[in-house]
Amino acid sequence: AKYGKRLKEKDYRNLLDCKSVAEVAAYLKANTDYHDVLTGINEYDIHRGQLEVLIKQKLFYNLSSFVRYELSVGEQLADYVIARAEIEEILDALMLMSAGRQEEYSQAAPLYLAKHTKIHMEQFSSIQTYGEFLDALGSSVYRRLLAPFEPKPGEPVDVFAVENQLYSYLFSHVQEIIDHRVRGKTKKEVRELFQGYIDLENYARIIRMKKRFRAHPEFIEKNLLPFGSLKPKQLNALIHAETANQAAAIFRTTSRGKKTANVEYNFVDELAQRIKFISGKHYIHFSSHPPVVLLSYIFLADTEVHNITTIVEGIRYQVSVDDIKKLLILPTDKAG
């Protein structure tokens, strides 16, 4: 039923016609399943950050309600949903602090997450140092995980390393679910969902670090997620390729590269998200295993949040409709 209430092709057409954040909020409030989180909100006085928080809140509550019904892995998936939301907030706060704009965090603080976390998110808008950032993490596991990354005086925070540590922690939890909580064909499908995403996320990181930063292989290797289905020999070849183009050619020879050869995308960073959508849509229609269907819904809902956020950001920065549309992962009414 929730999947049936997803945004359709016509909704995206109408959202792309909006000229302001207020018009986006008004359309979502009047015409979509987001009306419940926008009820009581003056859409013509809403800040971009506030709208994005409310969209994420809707996703969080949907996922939290679903995991209660999935007896085999529901509790573990609930932990995953909360951890994922926590990590997004930690990274947002850290990047704002690194840019000297930490006060902006208060404009988009997700109050809905507060009762589910040990993190003192209300402190994120005033942190000045990495030590204060660690203090804001409270007694959560993240303080222990991120303490080793405190920079020396005068040096910047290694945001790459922090991000990798956090997502390695998150996906290690997923790997534990796969290894110990699911069996048979369910296990095979769950593994394919996550491994496909992680393989493409690692591939995107390799291309990005080679193209934008001309990073050395040692730096690239330590900033990859330690999971996925790519063989060590394949991953090593990608890491040590001399150029991004050579790495892309190597990837096309792998099993994962062949599976995604016909997927169209504008930037390599989009590929993992597009595969999440394609895989999620496939399994939500054809899988008979509840954990797989639930994970598929999570992937599809992620895509919807990504699309709405992209539209809002595009409007904010006055990007043309055609350019915004290129960044969206759009369904078609015919294909569902």
N, C-alpha and C positions, 0 to 999 in steps of 0.2 A: 504493500500500500504506500509506503514511504517512497519507494522507487518510482511509483506511478505519479507522485507529486513533484518529481524533479523538474527543473527548468527545461522547456522544450525549445525547438528551433525558433519558433515565433517569439518566445520570451527573449531570447538573445537578440533577435532582430530589433525588438522594441527597446531593449536596454542600450543597444548600440546607437539608437536614435536620440537617447537622452543627452542633454547639453550640460548637465550639472550633477553633482553628487545628490542634491536634493531631489532631482527628477528620478534618479536611480532608486533612491529610498522610497519615493512615492509609488513608483511602479511595483517594486517588490512588496510593499505594504498592501497595495490594493489588489494585486493580481496573482500572487504566488503564495506558496506555503510558508514564506518568511513573515507573513502578516502577524503571527503570534509574538515573535520577538520584537516587532516594530510597533505593536499596538501601544498607544500611550506616548509614543515618541513623536515630537514635532519634526517631521521629515525635512521641513524647510529651514531648520535650525541645527541640523545634525552635522557633525564634523566627520571628515573622511575616516579618521581613525576610529571614531565611535561606531560608524556603520560597519567597518570591517570586523570589529570586536563582536558586534551583534550577529553577524553572519557566522563567525566562528563559534559563537555561543550556541547557535541553532544546531550546528554540526555536533558539537560536544554533547549536548543534551540528547540528540538523536542516538548517537553511538552509545552513550551511557545507558540509555533505556533498552537498547537492543541486546547488549551483552548479558543482561540478567536472564534472558531466555535461552541462551546457548550454554547448556549444562556442561558440555565436554571441555570447552576452553574459555567460557564466559568470564570467569574471574581473572584469568591471565590477560585476556583481551581488554578488560576494564583497566588493568594496570598499564597496558600498552597505550590506551587512549589517553590516560592521564599523563603518563610520562612524555608522550609526544607533544601534548599541549604545553607541559612545563618546559621542555627543551626549546620550543619555539619562542617562549617568553624570555628565557635566559639569553638566547642568542640576540633577540631584539634589543634587550636591555644592554648587553655588552657592546653591541655595535653602536648604539646611541651614545653610550659613555665614551667609547673610543673616538667618536666624532665630536665630543663636547656638547651633545644635544640631549643629555639624559633627562632634562626636564620635560621633553616631549613624551616620555613614556607615560606620564600621568594622564595624557589625553586618550590613551588607548589601553588602559589597564583592564585586564579581563577579570572583573569581580566574580564572575561565575566560577572561576577556577580556585578562588581563595580558600574555600572550605574543603577542597580536595588535596591541598598541597601543604608542605612544611616550609615552602619558600615564602619569605617576607616580601612579596612583590610590591607592596606599598613603598618600600625603601628604594626601589629601582630608579625612581625619578630624581633622587638626590645623591646617588653614589658619585664619588669623585675619583676614587682609586680602586685598584683591583682588590685590595684588602677589604674595602667597604662592600665591593661586589660579592666577595666571599661571605661576608657577614650577612648579607641579604639572603644568601642561600640557606641560612639557618641550620637546622639539624638534618636537612635532606641529604641524600646520597651524593648529590651534585657537588656539595662543598668538598668532600673527600676526593671526588673525581677530578675537580678542577684546581685544587690547591697547588699541584705541581706546575701549573702553567702561569703562576704569578711572575710577571716580568721583572727584570732588574731595573733599578731606578733609571729613568730616562729612555727606556726601551718600550716599544709598542707591544700590545698584547698580540700573541700569535692566534688570531681568530680562526685560521685554518685548523690549527691543532686542537683548539677548544671544540670546534664544530665536529671534528672527526671523533674526538673522545666521547662526546655526547651521543652521536648517532651510532657509534660502535656499541655503547652501552645499551641503547634502545634496541638495536638489531640482535644483540646477544640474547636479549629477553625473547625476541621473536624466535630465534634459533632454538632456544630452550623449549618453547611451546611446540615447535615442529618436531624436535627430537624426542620429547617425552610425553606429549599430550595427544598426539594424533597418530593414526595408523592407516595402513593400506593406501587406497586411492585418495582418500582425504589428504593424507600426508603428501602424496605426490603433487596434488593440485595446489596445496598451500605453499609447498616449497617452490613450485614454478611461479606462483604469483610474486613471492618476495624475491626470489633469486633473479628473476627477470628484471625487476626494478633495481636491485643492487648492482647487477652487472652493468646496467646502462648508466647508473649514477656514477660508478667508478670510471667507466669509459668517458663520461662527460667531464669528470674531474681531470683525467689525464689530458684530454684535448684542451681544456681550459688552461691548465697550468703550463702546457707546452706553448700554446698560442699566445696567451696574454702575458705570461710571466717568464717564459723561457726557463722554466724550473729544471733543476738537475734531477736525475733519476732517484737519488736518495731522498730528496724532498718530496717528490711525487709519491714514492712508495709509502712513506710514513703518513701520508694524508689520504690514503684510500681506506675504504671500509673493508675489514678483514673477513668478508663473507662473499657469497655469490657462487656461480657455477663455472666461471672461467678457470681453466687449469693454470697452475702456477707458471708453466712454461709460456702460456699465451699471455698472461698478465705481465710477466717479465719482458716479453717481446714488446708489448705496448708501452711499458714504462721506459724502455731503452731505445725506442724509435727516435730517430734524429729530429723528425719534424712531426707536427700535428697531422699532416697529410699522410705520412708514412704510417702513423699510428692508426689512422682511419682505414687505410688499405689492409693492415694486419687484422683489424677488428672484423672487416667484411669476410675474412676467411674462417672466422670462428662460428660455432653453432649459433650463438646468440646473434652475431652479426648477420648471419644468413636469415634468421627468423624475422629480423627487423628491417631487412633490405628494402622492402616496399613501403615502409612507413615514411610519410612526408613530414618534414619539419624545417623550420627556418634557422634555428640555432640548436647546437648540440645539447644545450641545457634543457631543451624542451622534450628530448626524446624519451627520457625515463617517465615523465608525466604522461606523455601520449600512450606509452605502452601500458601504464597503469590503467588508463581509461579503456584501451582496447581489450586488455586481459579481463578487467573487471566486468565489462559488458558481456564478454563471452561467457564467463563462469556464472554470472548472476542468472543467465538464461538457461545454461546447459548443465550446471553442476547439481547433483542431488545430495550434496553434503552440506549441512547447515554451517559449519565453520567457514567453508569456502564461500558460500553465498554471503555471509556476514562480512568477510574480508573484501569481497567484491564490492559490496555496497560502500564500505569505507573508502575504497579506491575511487569509486564513482563520485561519492560525495566530496572527496578531496578535490576532484577535478572541477566540480561546480563552484566550490569556494575559490579555487584558483581563477576561474573565469570571471566571477563577479569582482574579485579584487583587481584583476587586470583591467577590467572595464573602468572601475573607479579610478585607478591610478592613471589610466590613459586620459580620462576626462580631466583629471587634476592637472596633468602636464600638457593638455591641449594637443594630444596626439591625434592624428587623423583616424577616422573610422576604419579605413582600409588597413592601416598599420596596426590598430588594436585587434582587428579581426584576425590578422595573421598570427597573433600570439594566443588566440583562444583555441580550445580543444572542443569543437562543437559537435553536438549530436545532430542527427537528421531525423525528422519525424517519421520518415518512411522506415529507417533502420531501427528506430527505437533508441 
